[in-house]
Amino acid sequence: MEQSITQAFALVWQILTPIVIATLVVGLVVGLVQVVTQIQDQGIAYVLKLVSIGCVVYLLIGFISGEVLDFTRSVWGDLRYFR
């Protein structure tokens, strides 16, 4: 049971780390561009962050689905030991 919980947290960490890093980088770049150009529109930052999240998920969907499927199979396989 504890091993499955540890694996679940590790899986969430693996999936979310690239998304968070991409959003952080886009936010920093947009912030720097807004400071340099003195454009203070928050909508630009939100839209670009959402686009970056969509791109990262699109690029990593094969990895994400494969990892989630492997984890699901391992959990279903371990269910017989929880009696």
Helices and strands as residue ranges (DSSP letters): H 2-37, H 42-78, G 79-81
